[in-house]
Amino acid sequence: MGFLFKKVVTRPMPAGATLVTRKGKPVAQWTDRRGKKRSAEVTNGKDGKPRIKTEAGKWIAKYRDGEGCVQEITTGCSDKQAAMAVLNELTTRAEHVKSKILSPDQDRIADHAGTPIGEHIEAFLEYQRQKGTHPDRVKGYKTKLYETAGDCNFRTLPELSVDRLERWLSEQCNGDRDMSASLYNSYREAWLAFGNWCIGKRQNRKQTHFNGDKRLIANPFEGMTKLNDRADRRREARALTEAELVKLLEAARTRPLIHAQTIYRGKNKGKLLAKVSDGRRRELKRLGRERALIYKTLVLTGLRANELRTLTVGDLLFNEVPSIKLKHDNEKNRAGSEIALRLDLAADLRKWTQGRDRSERVFTVPDGILKILNRDLEAAGIEKTVDDRVVHVHALRHSFGTHLSLAGVAPRVAQAAMRHSNISLTMGTYTDAKLLDTATAVEALPSLPIADDDTDTAEEPKSVNASGADRSGKTGETKAETPPRTVAPLVAPDAVQEGQNMPFLSLPDQTGDGRTEQSEHEKTPQNTGLCGVFDDGRYRTRICDLHDVNVAL
C-alpha cells in the first residue's frame, strides 16, 4: 500500500517579509500580490541566507512496484482525491505484476499508452537529431510520420496498426497519387525506425542495443512488406557521354551572357543585340564559369549536391596529390572522406579560389540548381529523357561511376571512389549499362571456328581422346619426340631387400601395330610382374593380362 505526500521545497525570502518566532521556530510573515497574508517556516540555505519552506503544489505517490522497488511518481494532481485515484491505479498495476497478470515490460509501457502520438514523434525526431542524422532525413521522417498518423488515425501508441498503414499506402499507390515503390518504401522505413525506437532499440553506426526507454513491447511494423523499387523506377538516372559533358560545360559557361544579350520580343527577337555593360558582362562570365565548374566538380568527384554546397575553400588541399577533405558533418554517411582530384580540376579550383578566405564557400549552389541544369541541357541540345532515363543533378554522380567503369577502373577502386558501402550500388545502380561498350567486350572473347561441312576441304571427323590425340596416336600439335617409358612414372617402386637377387622381366618385342608377338601355343602370361629402374631406384609392379591391356588400348 502506498501513500501521498507533498515535497517540501525552499524559496528565497519574499520582499518585505518579517521574521517572528512561533513555538521556538523562526517564521516569516508577508503579504502576497493578492493582499493575502502568508506565513512560512524559515530555514538557512546552503549560502547561509534565510529561506522559507513551502510545500509543492502537486501530490507525490510513493509505493512499491511489482518488482519490489520503491517508486516516487508525481500524480500531476493538486486535489488529494484525484491524486488518490492515481495512486490506486499504480498499486493495482503493481499487484497485477506480482500475480503475473502483467509482465514488468507491460507495466512500464503502460505509462506511455495515453500520451498523444505527436509527443512520441517529437521525442523520436529529437533522438535522431542528437544521433547526428542528416537534417534532410529527419525532415523526411517528420513529414511522413505526421501525414500518415493523421490519415490513419494513429492518436496513441496502442492504436498503431500495420494493417491500417498498408491499406493507406495501397490506396496511395493505386489512387490518383500513383505513389512509386521507392516512396512506398520510404514511408515503410520511417515507421519501422519509429517502431524500433519505441521498443528501446538504439543504433549508432554499427553499435546497437535495446536499453532505451521502452514505449512498446514489440514493433507493430516489423516484417512489413517491402516493394521492389527496381521494377518500378519512375526516375532512373541517365549518365551523360563524354561528348554530352563537353557540350554541357560549354553551354553552362556561355548561357548567362547569351541570355542577357538576347532580344526576346520585337523584330529583333532571338538576336544577340541587347547592350550589356562591362561590369555586368564580367559578372555574367563569372556566373557561367561557376556553373560550369559546379558541373565539372560533380562529374569528376562524385560529390552529392549538398556535399558540394557545404564545401569551403579550406577543404581544398592542393598538395602533391590534390584532394578534397570532406568533413564528416557534411558527408551523407557522416564518415568523413578524402577525395582525390584530377590535376586539371585541381588547377581550375585553385584559380577559382585564389585569394579567398578559407571559411568561404567554394561555390554558391542555388536551391533551384535542377531548373538551371534543365535550361543548360536545352541550350546544349542534350535530351533530358532517353528511354525513360532522366538527367538530373544526381545523375552527374551516376556519370562519375559510369565513366570509372568505362575507363577500366577495378570495381573495388570504383567503390572506394564512390564512397559506397556495397559494391552492388557501384556496379549496378551507379553504372549506366547503356554506355558500356559491350560489343568490344564480346569481340575480346576467343575465336572458336567451325569447319563448313559443304566444302570439299572438310576433313573426316576423327575420334579424339582426352589427351587430344586421335586413334592413330596423332595430335593436333607437333611435339618433340621423347623416349618411350616402359612403365608410367606414377608406379610406386617395390621394396627390395638389400643383397637379394630379384629376377627382372624383359618386356617382349612389340609389332608395329602395338600387339605383342607370341607363339601359337604359348599361353598368355597371367599376373605378369614388371621390374626396372626409375629415377635411380628399382621398382616392381604387377600388371594385368598384357593381351587384355593391348585390346583395351
Secondary structure as a PSIPRED ss2 file (coil, helix, strand):
# PSIPRED VFORMAT (PSIPRED V4.0)

   1 M C   1.000  0.000  0.000
   2 G C   1.000  0.000  0.000
   3 F E   0.000  0.000  1.000
   4 L E   0.000  0.000  1.000
   5 F E   0.000  0.000  1.000
   6 K C   1.000  0.000  0.000
   7 K C   1.000  0.000  0.000
   8 V E   0.000  0.000  1.000
   9 V E   0.000  0.000  1.000
  10 T E   0.000  0.000  1.000
  11 R E   0.000  0.000  1.000
  12 P E   0.000  0.000  1.000
  13 M C   1.000  0.000  0.000
  14 P C   1.000  0.000  0.000
  15 A C   1.000  0.000  0.000
  16 G C   1.000  0.000  0.000
  17 A C   1.000  0.000  0.000
  18 T E   0.000  0.000  1.000
  19 L E   0.000  0.000  1.000
  20 V E   0.000  0.000  1.000
  21 T E   0.000  0.000  1.000
  22 R E   0.000  0.000  1.000
  23 K C   1.000  0.000  0.000
  24 G C   1.000  0.000  0.000
  25 K E   0.000  0.000  1.000
  26 P E   0.000  0.000  1.000
  27 V E   0.000  0.000  1.000
  28 A E   0.000  0.000  1.000
  29 Q E   0.000  0.000  1.000
  30 W E   0.000  0.000  1.000
  31 T E   0.000  0.000  1.000
  32 D C   1.000  0.000  0.000
  33 R C   1.000  0.000  0.000
  34 R C   1.000  0.000  0.000
  35 G C   1.000  0.000  0.000
  36 K C   1.000  0.000  0.000
  37 K E   0.000  0.000  1.000
  38 R E   0.000  0.000  1.000
  39 S E   0.000  0.000  1.000
  40 A E   0.000  0.000  1.000
  41 E E   0.000  0.000  1.000
  42 V E   0.000  0.000  1.000
  43 T E   0.000  0.000  1.000
  44 N E   0.000  0.000  1.000
  45 G C   1.000  0.000  0.000
  46 K C   1.000  0.000  0.000
  47 D C   1.000  0.000  0.000
  48 G C   1.000  0.000  0.000
  49 K C   1.000  0.000  0.000
  50 P E   0.000  0.000  1.000
  51 R E   0.000  0.000  1.000
  52 I E   0.000  0.000  1.000
  53 K E   0.000  0.000  1.000
  54 T E   0.000  0.000  1.000
  55 E E   0.000  0.000  1.000
  56 A C   1.000  0.000  0.000
  57 G C   1.000  0.000  0.000
  58 K C   1.000  0.000  0.000
  59 W C   1.000  0.000  0.000
  60 I E   0.000  0.000  1.000
  61 A E   0.000  0.000  1.000
  62 K E   0.000  0.000  1.000
  63 Y E   0.000  0.000  1.000
  64 R E   0.000  0.000  1.000
  65 D C   1.000  0.000  0.000
  66 G C   1.000  0.000  0.000
  67 E C   1.000  0.000  0.000
  68 G C   1.000  0.000  0.000
  69 C C   1.000  0.000  0.000
  70 V E   0.000  0.000  1.000
  71 Q E   0.000  0.000  1.000
  72 E E   0.000  0.000  1.000
  73 I E   0.000  0.000  1.000
  74 T E   0.000  0.000  1.000
  75 T C   1.000  0.000  0.000
  76 G C   1.000  0.000  0.000
  77 C C   1.000  0.000  0.000
  78 S C   1.000  0.000  0.000
  79 D C   1.000  0.000  0.000
  80 K H   0.000  1.000  0.000
  81 Q H   0.000  1.000  0.000
  82 A H   0.000  1.000  0.000
  83 A H   0.000  1.000  0.000
  84 M H   0.000  1.000  0.000
  85 A H   0.000  1.000  0.000
  86 V H   0.000  1.000  0.000
  87 L H   0.000  1.000  0.000
  88 N H   0.000  1.000  0.000
  89 E H   0.000  1.000  0.000
  90 L H   0.000  1.000  0.000
  91 T H   0.000  1.000  0.000
  92 T H   0.000  1.000  0.000
  93 R H   0.000  1.000  0.000
  94 A H   0.000  1.000  0.000
  95 E H   0.000  1.000  0.000
  96 H H   0.000  1.000  0.000
  97 V H   0.000  1.000  0.000
  98 K H   0.000  1.000  0.000
  99 S C   1.000  0.000  0.000
 100 K C   1.000  0.000  0.000
 101 I C   1.000  0.000  0.000
 102 L C   1.000  0.000  0.000
 103 S C   1.000  0.000  0.000
 104 P H   0.000  1.000  0.000
 105 D H   0.000  1.000  0.000
 106 Q H   0.000  1.000  0.000
 107 D H   0.000  1.000  0.000
 108 R H   0.000  1.000  0.000
 109 I H   0.000  1.000  0.000
 110 A H   0.000  1.000  0.000
 111 D H   0.000  1.000  0.000
 112 H H   0.000  1.000  0.000
 113 A C   1.000  0.000  0.000
 114 G C   1.000  0.000  0.000
 115 T C   1.000  0.000  0.000
 116 P C   1.000  0.000  0.000
 117 I H   0.000  1.000  0.000
 118 G H   0.000  1.000  0.000
 119 E H   0.000  1.000  0.000
 120 H H   0.000  1.000  0.000
 121 I H   0.000  1.000  0.000
 122 E H   0.000  1.000  0.000
 123 A H   0.000  1.000  0.000
 124 F H   0.000  1.000  0.000
 125 L H   0.000  1.000  0.000
 126 E H   0.000  1.000  0.000
 127 Y H   0.000  1.000  0.000
 128 Q H   0.000  1.000  0.000
 129 R H   0.000  1.000  0.000
 130 Q H   0.000  1.000  0.000
 131 K H   0.000  1.000  0.000
 132 G C   1.000  0.000  0.000
 133 T C   1.000  0.000  0.000
 134 H C   1.000  0.000  0.000
 135 P H   0.000  1.000  0.000
 136 D H   0.000  1.000  0.000
 137 R H   0.000  1.000  0.000
 138 V H   0.000  1.000  0.000
 139 K H   0.000  1.000  0.000
 140 G H   0.000  1.000  0.000
 141 Y H   0.000  1.000  0.000
 142 K H   0.000  1.000  0.000
 143 T H   0.000  1.000  0.000
 144 K H   0.000  1.000  0.000
 145 L H   0.000  1.000  0.000
 146 Y H   0.000  1.000  0.000
 147 E H   0.000  1.000  0.000
 148 T H   0.000  1.000  0.000
 149 A H   0.000  1.000  0.000
 150 G H   0.000  1.000  0.000
 151 D H   0.000  1.000  0.000
 152 C C   1.000  0.000  0.000
 153 N C   1.000  0.000  0.000
 154 F C   1.000  0.000  0.000
 155 R C   1.000  0.000  0.000
 156 T C   1.000  0.000  0.000
 157 L H   0.000  1.000  0.000
 158 P H   0.000  1.000  0.000
 159 E H   0.000  1.000  0.000
 160 L C   1.000  0.000  0.000
 161 S C   1.000  0.000  0.000
 162 V H   0.000  1.000  0.000
 163 D H   0.000  1.000  0.000
 164 R H   0.000  1.000  0.000
 165 L H   0.000  1.000  0.000
 166 E H   0.000  1.000  0.000
 167 R H   0.000  1.000  0.000
 168 W H   0.000  1.000  0.000
 169 L H   0.000  1.000  0.000
 170 S H   0.000  1.000  0.000
 171 E H   0.000  1.000  0.000
 172 Q H   0.000  1.000  0.000
 173 C H   0.000  1.000  0.000
 174 N H   0.000  1.000  0.000
 175 G C   1.000  0.000  0.000
 176 D C   1.000  0.000  0.000
 177 R C   1.000  0.000  0.000
 178 D C   1.000  0.000  0.000
 179 M C   1.000  0.000  0.000
 180 S C   1.000  0.000  0.000
 181 A H   0.000  1.000  0.000
 182 S H   0.000  1.000  0.000
 183 L H   0.000  1.000  0.000
 184 Y H   0.000  1.000  0.000
 185 N H   0.000  1.000  0.000
 186 S H   0.000  1.000  0.000
 187 Y H   0.000  1.000  0.000
 188 R H   0.000  1.000  0.000
 189 E H   0.000  1.000  0.000
 190 A H   0.000  1.000  0.000
 191 W H   0.000  1.000  0.000
 192 L H   0.000  1.000  0.000
 193 A H   0.000  1.000  0.000
 194 F H   0.000  1.000  0.000
 195 G H   0.000  1.000  0.000
 196 N H   0.000  1.000  0.000
 197 W H   0.000  1.000  0.000
 198 C H   0.000  1.000  0.000
 199 I C   1.000  0.000  0.000
 200 G C   1.000  0.000  0.000
 201 K C   1.000  0.000  0.000
 202 R E   0.000  0.000  1.000
 203 Q E   0.000  0.000  1.000
 204 N E   0.000  0.000  1.000
 205 R C   1.000  0.000  0.000
 206 K C   1.000  0.000  0.000
 207 Q E   0.000  0.000  1.000
 208 T E   0.000  0.000  1.000
 209 H E   0.000  0.000  1.000
 210 F C   1.000  0.000  0.000
 211 N C   1.000  0.000  0.000
 212 G C   1.000  0.000  0.000
 213 D C   1.000  0.000  0.000
 214 K C   1.000  0.000  0.000
 215 R C   1.000  0.000  0.000
 216 L C   1.000  0.000  0.000
 217 I C   1.000  0.000  0.000
 218 A C   1.000  0.000  0.000
 219 N C   1.000  0.000  0.000
 220 P C   1.000  0.000  0.000
 221 F C   1.000  0.000  0.000
 222 E C   1.000  0.000  0.000
 223 G C   1.000  0.000  0.000
 224 M C   1.000  0.000  0.000
 225 T C   1.000  0.000  0.000
 226 K C   1.000  0.000  0.000
 227 L C   1.000  0.000  0.000
 228 N C   1.000  0.000  0.000
 229 D C   1.000  0.000  0.000
 230 R C   1.000  0.000  0.000
 231 A C   1.000  0.000  0.000
 232 D C   1.000  0.000  0.000
 233 R C   1.000  0.000  0.000
 234 R C   1.000  0.000  0.000
 235 R C   1.000  0.000  0.000
 236 E E   0.000  0.000  1.000
 237 A E   0.000  0.000  1.000
 238 R C   1.000  0.000  0.000
 239 A C   1.000  0.000  0.000
 240 L C   1.000  0.000  0.000
 241 T C   1.000  0.000  0.000
 242 E H   0.000  1.000  0.000
 243 A H   0.000  1.000  0.000
 244 E H   0.000  1.000  0.000
 245 L H   0.000  1.000  0.000
 246 V H   0.000  1.000  0.000
 247 K H   0.000  1.000  0.000
 248 L H   0.000  1.000  0.000
 249 L H   0.000  1.000  0.000
 250 E H   0.000  1.000  0.000
 251 A H   0.000  1.000  0.000
 252 A H   0.000  1.000  0.000
 253 R H   0.000  1.000  0.000
 254 T H   0.000  1.000  0.000
 255 R H   0.000  1.000  0.000
 256 P H   0.000  1.000  0.000
 257 L H   0.000  1.000  0.000
 258 I H   0.000  1.000  0.000
 259 H H   0.000  1.000  0.000
 260 A H   0.000  1.000  0.000
 261 Q H   0.000  1.000  0.000
 262 T E   0.000  0.000  1.000
 263 I C   1.000  0.000  0.000
 264 Y C   1.000  0.000  0.000
 265 R C   1.000  0.000  0.000
 266 G C   1.000  0.000  0.000
 267 K C   1.000  0.000  0.000
 268 N C   1.000  0.000  0.000
 269 K C   1.000  0.000  0.000
 270 G C   1.000  0.000  0.000
 271 K C   1.000  0.000  0.000
 272 L E   0.000  0.000  1.000
 273 L C   1.000  0.000  0.000
 274 A C   1.000  0.000  0.000
 275 K C   1.000  0.000  0.000
 276 V C   1.000  0.000  0.000
 277 S C   1.000  0.000  0.000
 278 D H   0.000  1.000  0.000
 279 G H   0.000  1.000  0.000
 280 R H   0.000  1.000  0.000
 281 R H   0.000  1.000  0.000
 282 R H   0.000  1.000  0.000
 283 E H   0.000  1.000  0.000
 284 L H   0.000  1.000  0.000
 285 K H   0.000  1.000  0.000
 286 R H   0.000  1.000  0.000
 287 L H   0.000  1.000  0.000
 288 G H   0.000  1.000  0.000
 289 R H   0.000  1.000  0.000
 290 E H   0.000  1.000  0.000
 291 R H   0.000  1.000  0.000
 292 A H   0.000  1.000  0.000
 293 L H   0.000  1.000  0.000
 294 I H   0.000  1.000  0.000
 295 Y H   0.000  1.000  0.000
 296 K H   0.000  1.000  0.000
 297 T H   0.000  1.000  0.000
 298 L H   0.000  1.000  0.000
 299 V H   0.000  1.000  0.000
 300 L H   0.000  1.000  0.000
 301 T H   0.000  1.000  0.000
 302 G C   1.000  0.000  0.000
 303 L C   1.000  0.000  0.000
 304 R C   1.000  0.000  0.000
 305 A H   0.000  1.000  0.000
 306 N H   0.000  1.000  0.000
 307 E H   0.000  1.000  0.000
 308 L H   0.000  1.000  0.000
 309 R H   0.000  1.000  0.000
 310 T C   1.000  0.000  0.000
 311 L C   1.000  0.000  0.000
 312 T E   0.000  0.000  1.000
 313 V H   0.000  1.000  0.000
 314 G H   0.000  1.000  0.000
 315 D H   0.000  1.000  0.000
 316 L E   0.000  0.000  1.000
 317 L E   0.000  0.000  1.000
 318 F C   1.000  0.000  0.000
 319 N C   1.000  0.000  0.000
 320 E C   1.000  0.000  0.000
 321 V C   1.000  0.000  0.000
 322 P C   1.000  0.000  0.000
 323 S E   0.000  0.000  1.000
 324 I E   0.000  0.000  1.000
 325 K E   0.000  0.000  1.000
 326 L E   0.000  0.000  1.000
 327 K C   1.000  0.000  0.000
 328 H C   1.000  0.000  0.000
 329 D C   1.000  0.000  0.000
 330 N C   1.000  0.000  0.000
 331 E C   1.000  0.000  0.000
 332 K C   1.000  0.000  0.000
 333 N C   1.000  0.000  0.000
 334 R C   1.000  0.000  0.000
 335 A C   1.000  0.000  0.000
 336 G C   1.000  0.000  0.000
 337 S E   0.000  0.000  1.000
 338 E E   0.000  0.000  1.000
 339 I E   0.000  0.000  1.000
 340 A E   0.000  0.000  1.000
 341 L C   1.000  0.000  0.000
 342 R C   1.000  0.000  0.000
 343 L H   0.000  1.000  0.000
 344 D H   0.000  1.000  0.000
 345 L H   0.000  1.000  0.000
 346 A H   0.000  1.000  0.000
 347 A H   0.000  1.000  0.000
 348 D H   0.000  1.000  0.000
 349 L H   0.000  1.000  0.000
 350 R H   0.000  1.000  0.000
 351 K H   0.000  1.000  0.000
 352 W H   0.000  1.000  0.000
 353 T H   0.000  1.000  0.000
 354 Q C   1.000  0.000  0.000
 355 G C   1.000  0.000  0.000
 356 R C   1.000  0.000  0.000
 357 D C   1.000  0.000  0.000
 358 R C   1.000  0.000  0.000
 359 S C   1.000  0.000  0.000
 360 E C   1.000  0.000  0.000
 361 R E   0.000  0.000  1.000
 362 V C   1.000  0.000  0.000
 363 F C   1.000  0.000  0.000
 364 T C   1.000  0.000  0.000
 365 V C   1.000  0.000  0.000
 366 P C   1.000  0.000  0.000
 367 D C   1.000  0.000  0.000
 368 G C   1.000  0.000  0.000
 369 I H   0.000  1.000  0.000
 370 L H   0.000  1.000  0.000
 371 K H   0.000  1.000  0.000
 372 I H   0.000  1.000  0.000
 373 L H   0.000  1.000  0.000
 374 N H   0.000  1.000  0.000
 375 R H   0.000  1.000  0.000
 376 D H   0.000  1.000  0.000
 377 L H   0.000  1.000  0.000
 378 E H   0.000  1.000  0.000
 379 A H   0.000  1.000  0.000
 380 A H   0.000  1.000  0.000
 381 G C   1.000  0.000  0.000
 382 I C   1.000  0.000  0.000
 383 E C   1.000  0.000  0.000
 384 K C   1.000  0.000  0.000
 385 T E   0.000  0.000  1.000
 386 V E   0.000  0.000  1.000
 387 D C   1.000  0.000  0.000
 388 D C   1.000  0.000  0.000
 389 R E   0.000  0.000  1.000
 390 V E   0.000  0.000  1.000
 391 V C   1.000  0.000  0.000
 392 H C   1.000  0.000  0.000
 393 V C   1.000  0.000  0.000
 394 H C   1.000  0.000  0.000
 395 A H   0.000  1.000  0.000
 396 L H   0.000  1.000  0.000
 397 R H   0.000  1.000  0.000
 398 H H   0.000  1.000  0.000
 399 S H   0.000  1.000  0.000
 400 F H   0.000  1.000  0.000
 401 G H   0.000  1.000  0.000
 402 T H   0.000  1.000  0.000
 403 H H   0.000  1.000  0.000
 404 L H   0.000  1.000  0.000
 405 S H   0.000  1.000  0.000
 406 L H   0.000  1.000  0.000
 407 A C   1.000  0.000  0.000
 408 G C   1.000  0.000  0.000
 409 V C   1.000  0.000  0.000
 410 A C   1.000  0.000  0.000
 411 P H   0.000  1.000  0.000
 412 R H   0.000  1.000  0.000
 413 V H   0.000  1.000  0.000
 414 A H   0.000  1.000  0.000
 415 Q H   0.000  1.000  0.000
 416 A H   0.000  1.000  0.000
 417 A H   0.000  1.000  0.000
 418 M H   0.000  1.000  0.000
 419 R C   1.000  0.000  0.000
 420 H C   1.000  0.000  0.000
 421 S C   1.000  0.000  0.000
 422 N C   1.000  0.000  0.000
 423 I H   0.000  1.000  0.000
 424 S H   0.000  1.000  0.000
 425 L H   0.000  1.000  0.000
 426 T H   0.000  1.000  0.000
 427 M H   0.000  1.000  0.000
 428 G H   0.000  1.000  0.000
 429 T H   0.000  1.000  0.000
 430 Y C   1.000  0.000  0.000
 431 T C   1.000  0.000  0.000
 432 D C   1.000  0.000  0.000
 433 A H   0.000  1.000  0.000
 434 K H   0.000  1.000  0.000
 435 L H   0.000  1.000  0.000
 436 L C   1.000  0.000  0.000
 437 D C   1.000  0.000  0.000
 438 T H   0.000  1.000  0.000
 439 A H   0.000  1.000  0.000
 440 T H   0.000  1.000  0.000
 441 A H   0.000  1.000  0.000
 442 V H   0.000  1.000  0.000
 443 E H   0.000  1.000  0.000
 444 A C   1.000  0.000  0.000
 445 L C   1.000  0.000  0.000
 446 P C   1.000  0.000  0.000
 447 S C   1.000  0.000  0.000
 448 L C   1.000  0.000  0.000
 449 P C   1.000  0.000  0.000
 450 I C   1.000  0.000  0.000
 451 A C   1.000  0.000  0.000
 452 D C   1.000  0.000  0.000
 453 D C   1.000  0.000  0.000
 454 D C   1.000  0.000  0.000
 455 T C   1.000  0.000  0.000
 456 D C   1.000  0.000  0.000
 457 T C   1.000  0.000  0.000
 458 A C   1.000  0.000  0.000
 459 E C   1.000  0.000  0.000
 460 E C   1.000  0.000  0.000
 461 P C   1.000  0.000  0.000
 462 K C   1.000  0.000  0.000
 463 S C   1.000  0.000  0.000
 464 V E   0.000  0.000  1.000
 465 N C   1.000  0.000  0.000
 466 A C   1.000  0.000  0.000
 467 S C   1.000  0.000  0.000
 468 G C   1.000  0.000  0.000
 469 A E   0.000  0.000  1.000
 470 D E   0.000  0.000  1.000
 471 R C   1.000  0.000  0.000
 472 S C   1.000  0.000  0.000
 473 G C   1.000  0.000  0.000
 474 K C   1.000  0.000  0.000
 475 T E   0.000  0.000  1.000
 476 G C   1.000  0.000  0.000
 477 E C   1.000  0.000  0.000
 478 T C   1.000  0.000  0.000
 479 K C   1.000  0.000  0.000
 480 A C   1.000  0.000  0.000
 481 E C   1.000  0.000  0.000
 482 T C   1.000  0.000  0.000
 483 P C   1.000  0.000  0.000
 484 P C   1.000  0.000  0.000
 485 R C   1.000  0.000  0.000
 486 T C   1.000  0.000  0.000
 487 V C   1.000  0.000  0.000
 488 A C   1.000  0.000  0.000
 489 P C   1.000  0.000  0.000
 490 L C   1.000  0.000  0.000
 491 V C   1.000  0.000  0.000
 492 A C   1.000  0.000  0.000
 493 P C   1.000  0.000  0.000
 494 D C   1.000  0.000  0.000
 495 A C   1.000  0.000  0.000
 496 V C   1.000  0.000  0.000
 497 Q C   1.000  0.000  0.000
 498 E C   1.000  0.000  0.000
 499 G C   1.000  0.000  0.000
 500 Q C   1.000  0.000  0.000
 501 N C   1.000  0.000  0.000
 502 M C   1.000  0.000  0.000
 503 P C   1.000  0.000  0.000
 504 F C   1.000  0.000  0.000
 505 L C   1.000  0.000  0.000
 506 S C   1.000  0.000  0.000
 507 L C   1.000  0.000  0.000
 508 P C   1.000  0.000  0.000
 509 D C   1.000  0.000  0.000
 510 Q E   0.000  0.000  1.000
 511 T C   1.000  0.000  0.000
 512 G C   1.000  0.000  0.000
 513 D C   1.000  0.000  0.000
 514 G C   1.000  0.000  0.000
 515 R C   1.000  0.000  0.000
 516 T E   0.000  0.000  1.000
 517 E C   1.000  0.000  0.000
 518 Q C   1.000  0.000  0.000
 519 S C   1.000  0.000  0.000
 520 E C   1.000  0.000  0.000
 521 H C   1.000  0.000  0.000
 522 E C   1.000  0.000  0.000
 523 K C   1.000  0.000  0.000
 524 T C   1.000  0.000  0.000
 525 P C   1.000  0.000  0.000
 526 Q C   1.000  0.000  0.000
 527 N C   1.000  0.000  0.000
 528 T C   1.000  0.000  0.000
 529 G E   0.000  0.000  1.000
 530 L E   0.000  0.000  1.000
 531 C E   0.000  0.000  1.000
 532 G E   0.000  0.000  1.000
 533 V E   0.000  0.000  1.000
 534 F E   0.000  0.000  1.000
 535 D C   1.000  0.000  0.000
 536 D C   1.000  0.000  0.000
 537 G E   0.000  0.000  1.000
 538 R E   0.000  0.000  1.000
 539 Y E   0.000  0.000  1.000
 540 R E   0.000  0.000  1.000
 541 T E   0.000  0.000  1.000
 542 R E   0.000  0.000  1.000
 543 I C   1.000  0.000  0.000
 544 C C   1.000  0.000  0.000
 545 D C   1.000  0.000  0.000
 546 L H   0.000  1.000  0.000
 547 H H   0.000  1.000  0.000
 548 D H   0.000  1.000  0.000
 549 V H   0.000  1.000  0.000
 550 N H   0.000  1.000  0.000
 551 V H   0.000  1.000  0.000
 552 A H   0.000  1.000  0.000
 553 L C   1.000  0.000  0.000
